[in-house]
Each structure stands twice: as structure tokens, then as C-alpha cells.
Amino acid sequence: MAGVIWGEKAGIRPLRPRDASALHRFMTDPEVGHLLYEEKSGPVPGPLLLAFTLWLNSLAPRPEWAIVDEKERFIGVVRLWRISERNRSAMLTIFIGEPAYWGRGYGSDALRLVLREAFGPMDLHRVELHVFEFNQRAIRSYEKVGFVHEGVRRQALLRNGHYYDILVMGITRPEFFAREQERQSAARETGVGRRL
Ligand SMILES: CC(C)(COP(=O)(O)OP(=O)(O)OC[C@H]1O[C@@H](n2cnc3c(N)ncnc32)[C@H](O)[C@@H]1OP(=O)(O)O)[C@@H](O)C(=O)NCCC(=O)NCCS
């Protein structure tokens, strides 16, 4: 479909009104919410209201994308927010709302696609994210893409009577493109290896 930017397995495309009911399901899934929301999430708008919001957003597109699988099934969302034109920086949030897709490479692939947008057409210099210390799958995925551990908000999260750290991770444009080049060289070597 037009409008999808493809990675190795995942794609990203603008969110659209017909994503509303799946998006509502993702946003109200407690398993996803546990990994995503620092504060208790407020009331989630119903699918109709979400569809209306997505339609409004489509009139003035925002830097947020639907993540799709190879068959263009809508599986998650990735967005840049708190964009500072002055500092050329942004925050990033990602979630795959279909747990069956976790740990299969779709998230890292979508992250690379969005970072290409951020550091390419959007001309940003830095992207930052926050992740809960117990979310090892997410941390691993961010490390794979090239995010660096920058700091710790110690015991910032209270869950079921326990305090957990929130990790601050970031990546700069030169770091990302250096990582991309490494990946390309590695892929070329593997390709040569296969041909031999
Ligand atoms: C975070 C998220 C986007 C990552 O995407 P993903 O497609 O699951 O991640 P990937 O498969 O690309 O990479 C995950 C890596 O963690 C590893 N992993 C999986 N489960 C793990 C676990 N329980 N502990 C440690 N590592 C784990 C995988 O093996 C993989 O590493 P590898 O490629 O070196 O083997 C996705 O899991 C998600 O949306 N989770 C729910 C919401 C969420 O946590 N959002 C992020 C909030 S900060």
C-alpha cells in the first residue's frame, strides 16, 4: 500500500481513523499499560472518539506512525513527541499492542525506520526515551538499535509496593548513522559469505 515505509519486516505508515478500534484495544490492555505508563493512565477515549482524533490528526499530520507487519496488519504505534526545534531533539515512545508479536524483531525494525525519519527529513540531532528497569525486552531492543544508557531516575516508579528505576536512554544522529553503516557492512559480508 502507498504510504508504508518498509524496513526488513515491519513497516510504518500514518495512523488513520480505521485503526481506532485496534488502537483502543492496545491502549486498554493492562499488560501493555504496565510497561508503558508511568502515571495511572487516564480514561482512554472510545473507538469513535479515537477515530475522530485520528481524522483530525490526518489534517495536520503529527510524527506518529502505525507499525504494521508484512501483511500490513496494524500491530503497534511509534511516536516522537516533545519536539524541540531549538535543540533539534525529541522524545520517543513505542509499543506493539499485540503481545504475540513481542520479541520477534518488529519493534527494533520500526525503531530504525523512525530514527531514519527523525535524523533524515526531520533533521533532529537527538532522540531520548525512558524505560522501566524491569522491561528487559524493550531495553535490549533499544540497545540493539544503538540507544545509549545515559542515566537513571532512581526509584521513580512505584508498583505494587516496590520502587523501580526508570532508565534514561538516548541516541544522537552521528551514533545512529554509524550504527546503520555497521549494519550495512555486516549485511554485505553475510551476503558475500552466502555466495561463497
Ligand atoms: C518494546 C518493544 C517495542 C520491543 O519490540 P520487540 O519487537 O519486542 O523487540 P525485538 O524483538 O526487536 O528485540 C527484543 C530483544 O530482547 C530480547 N528479549 C525478549 N524477551 C526478553 C526478556 N524477557 N528479557 C531480556 N531480553 C528479552 C529478544 O531476544 C531480542 O533481542 P535479540 O534480538 O538480541 O535476541 C515491544 O516488545 C513492546 O511494544 N512491548 C510492550 C510495550 C513496551 O514495553 N513498550 C516500551 C515501553 S518503554
The ligand as an SDF file (V2000), in Angstrom:
LIG
                    3D

 48 50  0  0  0  0  0  0  0  0999 V2000
    9.4610   -2.7590   23.4990 C   0  0  0  0  0  0  0  0  0  0  0  0
    9.0690   -3.3410   22.1580 C   0  0  0  0  0  0  0  0  0  0  0  0
    8.6600   -2.2210   21.2030 C   0  0  0  0  0  0  0  0  0  0  0  0
   10.3060   -4.0540   21.5550 C   0  0  0  0  0  0  0  0  0  0  0  0
    9.9520   -4.5860   20.3130 O   0  0  0  0  0  0  0  0  0  0  0  0
   10.1690   -6.1410   20.0320 P   0  0  0  0  0  0  0  0  0  0  0  0
    9.7620   -6.3990   18.6430 O   0  0  0  0  0  0  0  0  0  0  0  0
    9.5040   -6.9350   21.1070 O   0  0  0  0  0  0  0  0  0  0  0  0
   11.7400   -6.2430   20.2140 O   0  0  0  0  0  0  0  0  0  0  0  0
   12.7780   -7.0950   19.3400 P   0  0  0  0  0  0  0  0  0  0  0  0
   12.2440   -8.4480   19.0880 O   0  0  0  0  0  0  0  0  0  0  0  0
   13.1700   -6.2640   18.1750 O   0  0  0  0  0  0  0  0  0  0  0  0
   14.0210   -7.1530   20.3330 O   0  0  0  0  0  0  0  0  0  0  0  0
   13.8660   -7.6640   21.6350 C   0  0  0  0  0  0  0  0  0  0  0  0
   15.1630   -8.2240   22.1420 C   0  0  0  0  0  0  0  0  0  0  0  0
   15.0040   -8.5500   23.5270 O   0  0  0  0  0  0  0  0  0  0  0  0
   15.2070   -9.9290   23.7190 C   0  0  0  0  0  0  0  0  0  0  0  0
   14.2330  -10.3370   24.7270 N   0  0  0  0  0  0  0  0  0  0  0  0
   12.9730  -10.7780   24.5550 C   0  0  0  0  0  0  0  0  0  0  0  0
   12.4100  -11.0260   25.7400 N   0  0  0  0  0  0  0  0  0  0  0  0
   13.3260  -10.7150   26.6770 C   0  0  0  0  0  0  0  0  0  0  0  0
   13.3700  -10.7460   28.0850 C   0  0  0  0  0  0  0  0  0  0  0  0
   12.2890  -11.1530   28.7700 N   0  0  0  0  0  0  0  0  0  0  0  0
   14.4870  -10.3580   28.7200 N   0  0  0  0  0  0  0  0  0  0  0  0
   15.5750   -9.9430   28.0320 C   0  0  0  0  0  0  0  0  0  0  0  0
   15.6000   -9.8860   26.6780 N   0  0  0  0  0  0  0  0  0  0  0  0
   14.4920  -10.2660   26.0170 C   0  0  0  0  0  0  0  0  0  0  0  0
   14.9910  -10.5720   22.3820 C   0  0  0  0  0  0  0  0  0  0  0  0
   15.6570  -11.8040   22.3220 O   0  0  0  0  0  0  0  0  0  0  0  0
   15.5790   -9.5110   21.4620 C   0  0  0  0  0  0  0  0  0  0  0  0
   16.9860   -9.4980   21.4990 O   0  0  0  0  0  0  0  0  0  0  0  0
   17.8810  -10.2910   20.3950 P   0  0  0  0  0  0  0  0  0  0  0  0
   17.4390   -9.8120   19.0440 O   0  0  0  0  0  0  0  0  0  0  0  0
   19.2670   -9.9050   20.7410 O   0  0  0  0  0  0  0  0  0  0  0  0
   17.5890  -11.7370   20.5700 O   0  0  0  0  0  0  0  0  0  0  0  0
    7.8920   -4.3640   22.3010 C   0  0  0  0  0  0  0  0  0  0  0  0
    8.3330   -5.5050   22.9990 O   0  0  0  0  0  0  0  0  0  0  0  0
    6.6820   -3.7670   23.0210 C   0  0  0  0  0  0  0  0  0  0  0  0
    5.9830   -2.9770   22.4490 O   0  0  0  0  0  0  0  0  0  0  0  0
    6.4440   -4.1880   24.2700 N   0  0  0  0  0  0  0  0  0  0  0  0
    5.2610   -3.7510   25.0290 C   0  0  0  0  0  0  0  0  0  0  0  0
    5.1960   -2.2470   25.3170 C   0  0  0  0  0  0  0  0  0  0  0  0
    6.5360   -1.7110   25.7510 C   0  0  0  0  0  0  0  0  0  0  0  0
    7.2390   -2.3080   26.5440 O   0  0  0  0  0  0  0  0  0  0  0  0
    6.8730   -0.5370   25.2060 N   0  0  0  0  0  0  0  0  0  0  0  0
    8.1220    0.1290   25.5360 C   0  0  0  0  0  0  0  0  0  0  0  0
    7.9500    0.9780   26.7340 C   0  0  0  0  0  0  0  0  0  0  0  0
    9.4660    1.8400   27.1270 S   0  0  0  0  0  0  0  0  0  0  0  0
  1  2  1  0
  2  3  1  0
  2  4  1  0
  2 36  1  0
  4  5  1  0
  5  6  1  0
  6  7  2  0
  6  8  1  0
  6  9  1  0
  9 10  1  0
 10 11  2  0
 10 12  1  0
 10 13  1  0
 13 14  1  0
 14 15  1  0
 15 16  1  0
 15 30  1  0
 16 17  1  0
 17 18  1  0
 17 28  1  0
 18 19  1  0
 18 27  1  0
 19 20  2  0
 20 21  1  0
 21 22  1  0
 21 27  2  0
 22 23  1  0
 22 24  2  0
 24 25  1  0
 25 26  2  0
 26 27  1  0
 28 29  1  0
 28 30  1  0
 30 31  1  0
 31 32  1  0
 32 33  2  0
 32 34  1  0
 32 35  1  0
 36 37  1  0
 36 38  1  0
 38 39  2  0
 38 40  1  0
 40 41  1  0
 41 42  1  0
 42 43  1  0
 43 44  2  0
 43 45  1  0
 45 46  1  0
 46 47  1  0
 47 48  1  0
M  END
$$$$
